[in-house]
Amino acid sequence: MAAHERCGSIPPFRRTHHVQTGVGHCGVFNGRRWESSICPIVRDFVFAHG
């Protein structure tokens, strides 16, 4: 949410927010949850808005 506050010039339709339960700060970017749950969301967002 902090990034959304700091990037006010990005229109709302180009933003998304996702909270992954059961993952700590480091687990967001590595491990099983990254591969199975988080990476697909990030990948799809990049392809949709890139």
Buried (B, 14 or more C-beta within 10 A) or exposed (E): EEEEEEEEEEEEEEEEEEEEEEBEEEBBEEEEBBEEBBEEEEEEBEEEEE
